[in-house]
Amino acid sequence: MIQTSNLSVQFGGRKLFEDVNVKFTSGNCYGIIGANGAGKSTFLKVLTKEIESTTGEVIIDKKKRLSFLKQNHFAHENDVVLDVVIMGHKRLYEVIKERETLYAKSEFTEEDGMLAAELEGEFAELDGWDAETNAEKILLGLGIEVEKHTKLMSDLIEADKVKVLLAQALFGNPDILLLDEPTNGLDLNATTWLENFLMDLEDTTVLVVSHDRHFLNKVCTHIADIDYGKIKIYVGNYNFWYESSQLMQELMRNQNKKIEQKRKELQDFIARFSANASKSKQATSRKKQLEKLQLEDLEVSNRKYPWIDFKPDREAGNNLLSVSNISKTINGKKVLNDVSFTINTNDKVIFISENDLAITTLFKILSGELEPDSGSYTFGVTTSTSYFPKDNSEYFEGVDLNLIDWLRQYSKDEHEEYIRSYLGRMLFSGEEAKKMANVLSGGEKVRCMLSKMMLSGANVLIMDNPTDHLDLESITSLNKALMRFNGTILFTTKDHEFNETVSNKIIDIKEDRVIEKLSTYDEYIFGEDK
């Protein structure tokens, strides 16, 4: 168990949260959610005491072992991978090193013998005999092959270093496990393994920050929501929290509308009859009723949902897209090999591949940014496309325009009010709309690119990892927009929930063939025939 008492955190003049009193109990997994900048990662660091709170305290039983996923990928460059994982259990690793030093002595005293007996007892108690086996199981589950286990960390690519640090956090059955974006860089198999690993934990208290809604839905028993400067805990997974919170907000808004309507009726009656002697008692009664009317207090949330809506200017015809025998070599390596498929009107197609570059290359070809080495593709005459690139830097770097002028380049209506209406939908209101395009964050650039796509009126959307850099609120809004979209979508993303709820067709690009299948994402991924 881990809890806080009157916890407050303040940076400069800004309060992240104040007087937080929460308790996280063993056997439960808590998803920590909140808008960007709400303090999710900071809260985890306060719990580990890596960051000191402004007031209050964090209470952890001294006998409980806490493990925290660290993001310093270069902290163990000269250490062996297996050792790095076992370091996750600090005391066990210390015992292992003490044993090695002791047994390396040329002469063994009686005192050494007594120390050895103590160390052997502690080593066995801490499950030391199975330490390497357990570490290997975790590494294999996360996709780190056996031959890498005895290599130095400096020999690994960065993606594998991230997995090793995750294995370190998971190792040794910690009593309290804190994970900050644990699925970053994981493929589907590793993410599925992690989901099962966390769900199998029985007595561990798990706190996890993640933008992966499917992951939160699978592993979380509770949601801890950071908003309004407070932290509130709700029973259930992310979807249950989201639907419940939206319903509660809607009920409060409807209640306020009824109160406002009643208030107006009472005010009208009082204005009309307060000077009328025969109605004076009724007017007085209405005044008392008016005084008792109280609006529900709708707090201003840090959480903001952009309004995303793609509307095609015209419907596409039946012959939408035909791709025939496209091949392409990049930097001497063939990434597309004789690729053929057909897309029909209103298909919503998730493209998957073991090689992400294959999909990016194909999308660049279909959007006209690259020419194939061989093969061809044909869009129907009534189709219009809008492309969301994986790398959008060329649209912003070196561009000396504010957002109004930047978006004006892509709009048929150049009036400022019209441009501002689209920027406002994407959370760039007021002075935010005058921010310079070349200083935007990753998430802000994505929202601008989505604004550009909304203005296009295209009936075919080609989207290469549109969920990258977005917060949960923006991902949710984009997800709902594409589910509503009355057109055709070709897309790829690592967001599992997005894939399952948007797509109705799979195109799997393999080295030697292409598989087309009308199927849900889960049915295809977890099916046997691929």
N, C-alpha and C positions, 0 to 999 in steps of 0.2 A: 504494500500500500504506500501511496505517496499523496501528501496533501499540502495545501497552502493555507496560511492564516493571515488575513488582512494584507495580502500581497499587492504592492503597487510598483509600477515601473514607469519612470519618466526620463526622457532624454531632452535636455535643454528645457524648453517650456512646454513640450508636448508630452501628454500622458498617453501611454499605450493602453494600460488598464489600471484600475484602482480598486482597492479593498476587495481583492479576489479571495474567496473562500471556497475551495473546491477539494473534492476527495476522489482519488482514482484507486479503485480496489483491485485486488488480485483476481486473475482469471478473466479479466475484461480487456477489450481492445478499444481504445478511444481515438477517433479521428479528430485531429485538431484542424478546424477550418476557420476561415476569415478572409476578408478582402486583402489584396496586396497592401503591405504596410501596416496591417493590423497587429502584427507582433507574434506570429505563429512560431517562427524559428527562434525569436528572442525568448519566448516563453519556455521552450525546451532548454535553452541555454541557462535560463534562470533556475530551472529545476535541477540542472547539473551543477549549479553554482559557478559556472563558467562566467556568467554575468551576475553581478550583485543586484538584488532588488533595491528599489528606493526605500520602501518600507515593508514591514511584514517579514514572514519567514516561510521557508520550505521545510516540511517535516517528513523525514524518511527514517525508518527503523535502521539503526546502525548495523544490524545483522544482515540487512538486505543488500544484495549486490546490484548496482545500477550499471547498465551498458548503454552507450550513446553512439549512434552512427556519426563518425567524424568525416569531414569532407576534405581533409588535407591529403591530397593524393600523392604527395611527394615526401611524406613524413618518414617512410620506411625504405628508402631507396636501396640501402645496403643490407636489408634483411631478407631472409628466405621467406617465400610466400606462406608455407605452413607455419613458420614461427610467428608471422604477423597475425595469423588467425588466432593462434593459441594465446597471443598477448591480450586478446579480448578478455581472458580471465587472468587478471593481473597477478593474483596470489598463486595460482597454479603455475604460471610462467616463472615466477620467482622461485618456487619450489624446484621446478625442473632445472633451472640454472644453478641453484645451490647444490643439488644432487650431482650435476655434472662436474662442478668445481671440486666437490668433496671426493668423488670417486677418481678424479684425475690426480689426486695426491700420491706421491711416491711412497710416503710413510703414513700409516693409519693408526692414530692414537685411540686410547679408550674413550676419550672425549669425542673424537670423531665418530666412533662407533655409536655412542649414545645419540649424537646429532643425526646420524644416518637413520637410526631407528625411528626417531621423531619425524624426520622428513619422509620416510617410507610410509608411515602411518597417514600423514597428511596427504601425501601423493595419492594413495589409494582412496582416501576419503573424498578427494576432489576429482575422482574418476580419471586420474592421470594415465592409467594404463590404456585407456581408450581415447586419449586426447587426440592423437594423430588421426586415428580412424574417424572420429567424429568431425574433426576439421576437414578431412578429405571428403566426407559425405556432403558437407555444406558447400564446399567449393565445387564439387561435381554438380550438385543441384542448381547452382548459379551459373553453370556453364564454363567453369575453369577446368580444362583438361588435365589429366594426371601428370603429363610431362611438364606442366607449368608449376606444379606444386613445390618442386625443389629449386626453382629458379629464383633469382633475386627480383625484388619488386621493380628495380630499374630496367629489367629486361621485358617487362610487360607493357602493352599499350595502355593508354589512359582508361579506356572502357573496362579493361580487366582489373586495373588497380581499384576502380570504384567497387567492383564486385568483391574483391578481397577485403576491402574495408567493411562492406556489408556483412561478409562472412565473419569478420572479427567481432562485430556487434552482436551477431546471433549466437556466437560460440559459447558453450558452457552453461546453458540454461540460466540466464540472468533472472533475478527476481523482478527487476524493472527494466524495460527495454524502450528506449526512445529512438524513433526513426524519423529522420528529416528527408523527405522525398526518396524513399528507398527504391522505387521502381525506375528512377532515372537511369537510362542506359541499359536497362534489362530488356531482353527479347521476350516473346510470349511464353516460351517454355520456362525461362528463369522466373518470370513474374508469377506464373501458375505455381511453380514450386514454392516460391516465397509465400504465396497465399495459403497453400496447404500447410506449410511449416508453421505459420502464425496461428492458423486455426487449430492446429494440434497442440499448441501450448495450453497447459491446464492451470498452472498457478502463477503465471507471469502477468504482470501489469504492463500492457503495451500502450504507448502513446505514439501516434503516427501522423506526420504532416504529409499530405499528398494532394496532387492535382488530378490524380487518376480516380475518377468516380467509380469505375468498375471495381478497382482494388478496395476502395473504401466500403463499397457495398458488400464485398465478399468477406472482409476480415473484421469489420467494426461491429461491436455490440452497442457502442454509444458514440455520440458526436459531442465534442466540446467546441462550442461556437464562440469565437472571439469577436464581439461586436458591441457597440455603444460603450466601449471602455470596460466591458465586463466579460466574464467567461461563464457561460451557462452550459450545463450538461443535459443532453437529451438521450433517452433510451432509443435504440434503433440504429439502422445504418444511414448512409447519406441520403438515399432516395426518400426514406421515411421522414428524415429531418426536413428535406427540401419541400416535399408536398405539404407537410404539417405547417411549416413556417409561411409558405405562400397562402395557405388556407386561413391561417390566423390573421395575416396582414389584410386579406380580403374581407374577412368578417369585421375587423376593426374599421376598415374604410367604409363598409356598408352601414355599420352602426353609426358612424359619424355623419354619413349622408342623411340618415333618418333623423338624427338629432338636429342637424342644420335645417332640415325641412320643417321639423316641429318648431324650432326656434323662430323661423320666419313667420309661420302661421300665428304663433303667440304674439310676436312683435306687431304683425299686421292688425290683429284683433285689438291689442292695447292702443295702438295709434288711432284706430277708428272709433273706439268706444270709451276711452278713459275720461273724456269730457261729457259723456252721456250719463245723466244721473241714474237712469233706469238700468244701465249696464255697468255702473261703477264697481259693484261688488264682483261681477264676473271679470272685469278688467283687473281688479286687485288680485283676484285668484290667479289669473293668467300671469301676472308679474311674479307671484311666488313660484309658480311652475317654471317660469323662465330662469329664475335664480338657481333653481335646483338642477337644471340641465347641465351636464358635464360631458365634454368631448373626451373620448378615449385619447390617452397620451401616446401619440405615434412618434416614437423617438426617431431621430435622424440616423440612419444606418450608414456605416462605412462601406457597406456592401452595395455595389451598383451594378445593375444588369444593363448592358447595352441593348438597344432595340435593333435587331438585324432582320431584314426582310428583303429577299430577292424576288423581283417581279419581272418576268420576261415581257418584252415589248410585243412579241408575237409568238404563236405556237410553232414548234418545229414540225416538219413533215415526217413521214414514216421512215424514209431512208436517211438515218441520222449519221452514222459513221461506219465506214468499212476500212479496216487496216489489213494490208496484204504484204506479208513476207518482209517486214522491216528488219534491217540489221544495222548495227552501229558499233563502231570501235572507238573507245576513248583511251587516249594515252597508251596505245598498243594492246589494249585488252578489249575483247568483244563483250559488250554489256547487253546487247540485244541481238538475238540470233534467230532470224527467220520468224518474227513475231506476227501472228495474224489473229484477228478477232473481229466481232461485229457488235456494235452498240445500237440498241433500239431506242426509240423515243420514250422518255420517262424512266429509263434505266437509271438506277443509282448504284454505281459500281465501285466497290472497294478493290483497289489493286494491291496485291501483296507479292513479295519476293524476298528471297534470302539476301538479295543484293539491292539495297535501297537506290543505288545509282542507276539501276536498270529502269526503275519507275520514273525517277527524275528526268532521265534522258528521254524516255518515251513521251512524257508530258511536255518537255521542251520542243520535241519534234511536232507534236499535235498542236501546239500553240504557235508554231511557226518560227521559234527561236533557233532551231537547229534543223539541218537537212539530214535525212537518213543516208547511209552509205549505199543502201539498196532497198528496194521495196517502195510502197506508196500507201497513202491514206486518202480517203475522200469523205468530206462532210456533205450532207444534203444541202441543197440550195437555200433552204429556209432556216438553216441553223446560224446562230451567232454565238461566239464563245467568249468567255472571260477567264483569264488565267491567274491563279495564285501561285507564285513561284516559291520554292523552298527557301531560296536566298533572295530577299527583296532589297538588298543593299543598293543596287544600281538606281532604284527609284528615289533614294534619299541622300546618298552621299554626294557632297558637292552641290546640293540643290539649295540655293539661297532664296527660299520662298517660305512664307508663313503657311499654315495649314489651309487657310481659305484659298490662297492663290495656288497652292499645290493641288488641291482637289478640283479647283476650277478647270485645270487642264483636261480633266476627264469628264466634264459635265456639259451636256447640251444647253442647259440653262446656266448662264454665267452670273446671274444676280446673286449678290452676297447673301441675301436672306435665304435663298434656296440652298446654297452651299452650306450655310450655317446649320440649316435644318438637318442635313445628313451628318455633319460633324457632331451636332448635339446628340443625335441618336447614339453616336459612338462615344459619348461621354466627354467630348471636347466642347464645352459650352463657355459662353462669356469670353474672358481673356485667354482661356485655354486654346481657343480657335486661332489665336494669333501667335501661338508657339511656332518656332522655326522647325521646318521639316527635318533638318539635318542634326537635330539634337534629341530626337525621340528615343524612348526606350524600345526594347524589342516588342513588348506587348502593344505599345502605342503605334508602332509601325504596322503591326498586323491589323489593328483596328482601322487604320487609314486605308490599307489595302482592301479590307472588306467594304469600306465606304465606296472606294473606287469600283468594286465589283457590283455593288448595289446600283450605282449610277449607270452601269453599262446596259442594263435591260437585256442581258444575254439569256438565251434559253439553254445553253450548255455551260456548266461551270467545271473548270479543270483546276483541282486544288491539291497542291503538294504540301502535305503536313500543315494544314491551317491552324491546328490546335497548339503548335509550338509557341511558347512565350506567353500564352494566354492564361489568365487566372480561371478559377472554377466558374465564376459568374459568366465570363465571356464565352467559355467553352459551352456552358449550358445554353446560353442564348443562341450561339451558332448552331449547336446541335438541333434545337427546336426549329430554327429558321430553315435548315436543310431538310428536315422532316416535312415541313410545310411546302417547300419549293415545288412549284408545278412545272418542272423541267427535268433535264438530264444532268447527272453529276458523275464525274470521274474524279476519284479522290484516293488519297492514301494518308493514313495517320496511325500513330501508335496507341491512340485512345480507344480502348476496347469498347466502352459503352457507346461511343460515337459510331464505331464500325457496326455494332450489332443493331443499333436503332435506326441508322440512316440507310444502310445498303440493302439491296434486294438481289444483288448479283455479285459473284466473285470472279475476278480474273487473276490467276496465279501465274506469274512469269517465272518459269524455271529455266535452267541452263539449256535444256534440250527440247522443251515444249512449253505450250501455253495451255492452261486449264481454264475453261469457261464453265461456270455453273450457276444456275439460278438457285440460290440458297441463302439462308441467313449466315452471318459470319460465324456464330458459334457452331452451327450444324456442320459447316465446312471444316473449321479449324479442329474441332474435337471429333470429327468423323474419321472413319478408317480409310475411306477411299479417296486419296488425294494424289 
